[in-house]
Amino acid sequence: MDLLNTYLIYLIPVFGLIGIIAMAIKAAWVTKQDAGDGDMVQLAGYIADGAMAFLRAEWKVLSYFVVIAGLLLAYSGTTVATSSPVIAISFVVGAFLSAFAGFLGMRIATKANVRTTQAARTSLAQALKVSFTGGTVMGLGVAGLAVIGLGSLFIVFYTIYVKNTGGDVNGDAMAKALDVLAGFSLGAESIALFARVGGGIYTKAADVGADLVGKVEAGIPEDDVRNPATIADNVGDNVGDVAGMGADLFGSYVATMLATMVLGREIVSHDKFGGIAPVLLPMVIAGLGIVFSLIGAAFVKIKNETDSVQKALNFGNWASIVLTAIATYFVIQWMLPEDSFHMVRDEDVNHVVKAGALVFTKNGVYMAIIVGLVVGTLMSVITEYYTAMGKRPVLSIIRQSSTGHATNIIGGLAVGMESTVAPILVLAAGIYWSYHFAGLYGVAIAAAGMMATTAMQLAIDAFGPIADNAGGIAEMSRLPEEVRHRTDNLDAVGNTTAATGKGFAIASAALTSLALFAAFVGVAGIEHIDIYKADVLAGLFVGGMIPFIFSALCISAVGRAAMAMVEEVRRQFREIPGIMEYTGKPEYEKCVAISTKASIREMVAPGLIALITPLIIGFAFGAEVLGGLLAGVTVSGVLMGIFQSNAGGAWDNAKKSFEKGCMINGEMHYKKSEPHKASVTGDTVGDPFKDTSGPSMNILIKLMSIVSLVIAPHLNMHVQKIAAVNHSVQKEIRVQAAISPIIKVVKKG
C-alpha cells in the first residue's frame, strides 16, 4: 500500500492509456464490419472526404491562432513569478489533443455510419451495436487523451516546480505548476470553441438548405440522393456533432479537473500523498470513470426489434454512474485524511483557522460528489422530458403545428423558455448543497463527479449523428423501407440523447465555471466582488449581454450561409437536367464548398469575443470588474444554452413525429401534410439553436473563465501595487495626523 501511495500520481496516465487501448480495439472491430454495396461505399466516401476537407481548412486557420497565442503566452509567462514561458508548451499540447480528439471521433464516425446502414439490413440490434460501438470509440478516445495529457503534464510540472525546489504544496510553487497547467485547458477550450462554432455553422447551413429547398419546395426527403445539399448535410453531422462535440467535451473534462485542482491546492491536507490528495483526487476519479464507462457500455444492447433503444442506453448510463458512486467512496476514504481540513485563505497570518471559517471532512467531499452525480442525472432526465417524442412538450408543438407555421414557432419558443426552470432549480440546489458539504472545493468536485463518466456520456451522444448518417445513406441508396425504419428508430433516440448530452454539458459547465470563478478570485488576490460598485455592476450587465451577441453572430452566420446554400440548390434543380428523374447527378461538391468556406470565415468573430473580452475588461478595469463580467456571462450563458438546446431538440422531434404519423384533433397527419410543413419550418428555426449557438454557450462561459484564470496572476500583481500605494498613503496620513499637534504647538510658541 505504501508503494501505491508513492506512485499513485504515475498511475493516473495509465487509466487514460487503458481508455486508448480499449478505443483501438473497438475501432478495429467497427472497421471489420461489412460496409455494404458499391453505392453505399461511394456515398460514405463522399461524406468522409468532405469532413476531412473541412478539418484541413479549419486546422490551417487554427494553426495560425495557436502559434500567435502561444507566443503571447510565452511572453506573459516571463512577467510574473507564479507563471513561466512553459505555459505556451502546455497551451499547444492542449490545443493539439483537443483537435486530435475531434479527429479520432470523426474518423470512426465516417466509418461506422455506412456499416450501421448495412447492419440495419439485418436487425435493429446489430445496427445499435455498430453505431454505439462507434460512439464508444469517440468517448474513450476523448476521455483517454484528456487523462493522459493532463496527468502527464501535471507530473512534469509538479516535479519541476514543486518537488525539485522543495516548494510548499499550498504555496507559490504549486500555484506556478497549476498556472502553467492552465495553459493546457486554455488550449483545449480555445480549439473546442472554434470547432463547435465552425462545425455548427457548417452543419446547419447545409441542413437548412436541404430542408427548405428539398423538403418544402421540391417535396423530396432531405437525404434524397437528388438533393444537392444532402452530402454537405451528412458531412455536417460529423464535423459539428462529432468532431465539434468531441473537442467540446474534451475541453469540459479538462477544465473541470483543472478547476478542482486549483482549489485543491488551497486545501491544507495532512494526507499520505504529501498534502496533494485534494489535487490528485479529481484526476483519479476521472481515470476510474473511464473504466466504469467501459463497463457501462457493455450493458447497452437489445435483442428484439421491439426493444427500446432508449432504455438500453439509459441502463448502460446508470450502470456507469452507480459504479462510479460506489468506487468513489472507497477512493476518498483511502486518499483524504481522517481529520477535518480547510482552505489556506481561511487562515490568519499565524496559520490559525479563522473563526467562522468553513471546515469540512472527507465524508463531506464524498457527499458533494454524490450531489454532482445527482445533478447530472436530473439534468439528463429533465432534458429528455422536454425533447423526447411522446412527451407533453413535444406533443404541444405538434398540436400547434395544425394551425400553421407561426403557432409552431410560438410553441417551440415557449417550450424552450419553460425548460429553463427545472434545470436552474436543480443547478441552484446542487451549488447550495455541494458548497454546504465541502465549500468551494465541494462545488468543483461535484462537477468532477458529474464529468467522471464523460466517456459514457459522449458514447451515447456520438451514437446519434452516426445513426443520422446511416439513415441518410439508406435514403440515398434507396434501400428497403424496413432499413430506413430501423435507422429512423436509432436517429429519433439520437436526437433525444444529443439534447440530454447538451443539457449534461451545460450543467457541468455551470459548476465548472463557478469553480473556475472561485479559483480566479483567489489567484487574482481579491477578497470579494461588490456589486454595489458602479463599475462592477456595469461589468455584470456587460457579461449578461455577451451570450446574446455571441448567439446573434452564430445564428446570423448560419442564416447567411444557408441563403447561399438555398440559392445553390435552387440553381442546380433549375439548371441541371434530369435530377428529379435520377438521370442527372447533382454537384454535391459545390454545396460542400459553400458550407466549408462559410463556417471557416464566420467562426472567427464569435471566438474572438470569448478570448478578447476578458483581456480588455481585466487589464482596463481590474480584477473585480472582470469578476462581475464572469458572473453575468455565466448566469446568462447557462440560461441561453438550456433554452436554445431544448427548444431546438423539441422542434426537431416534433417534426420527426410526423414521419410516423400524428393524431391531431382526431385526424392523422403524415409527411407532406400542412402540419408537417409547419413542423419543418420550426425545425429549421431550431437547427442553429440546438447545434450552433446553444451548445456553444457552455464553451463560451468556461473559456472566458479560463482566460481570466490565466491572466489572474498579472491582475494580482496590479492589485498588490494598488494595495502598496494605498498602504503608503495611509501611513503618510497617520504620520501627518500624529505630528500635526506638535507642529501647531511649535507655531504658537
Secondary structure, 3 states (H helix, E strand, C coil): CHHHHHHHHHHHHHHHHHHHHHHHHHHHHHHHCCCCCHHHHHHHHHHHHHHHHHHHHHHHHHHHHHHHHHHHHHHHCCCCCCCCCCHHHHHHHHHHHHHHHHHHHHHHHHHHHHHHHHHCCCCHHHHHHHHHHHHHHHHHHHHHHHHHHHHHHHHHHHHHHHHCCCCCCCCHHHHHHHHHHHHHHHHHHHHHHHHHHHHHHHHHHHHHHHHHHHHHHCCCCCCCCCCCCHHHHHHHHHHHHHHHHHHHHHHHHHHHHHHHHHHHCCEECCCCCCCCHHHHHHHHHHHHHHHHHHHHHCCCCCCCCCCCHHHHHHHHHHHHHHHHHHHHHHHHHHHCCCCCEEEHHHECCCCCECCCCCCECHHHHHHHHHHHHHHHHHHHHHHHHHHCCCCHHHHHHHHHHCCCHHHHHHHHHHHHHHCCHHHHHHHHHHHHHHHHHHHHHHHHHHHHHHHCCHHHHHHHHHHHHHHHHHHHHHHHCCCCHHHHHHHHHHHHHHHHHHHHHHHHHHHHHHHHHHHHHHHHHHHHCCCCCCCCCHHHHHHHHHHHHHHHHHHHHHHHHHHHHHHHHHHHHHHHHHHCCCCCCCCCCCCHHHHHHHHHHHHHHHCHHHHHHHHHHHHHHHHHHCHHHHHHHHHHHHHHHHHHHHHHHHHHHHHHHHHHHHHHCEEECCEEECCCCHHHHHHHHHHHHHHHHHHHHHHHHHHHHHHHHHHHHHHHHHHHHHHHHHHHHHHHHHHHHHHHHHHHHHHHHHHHC
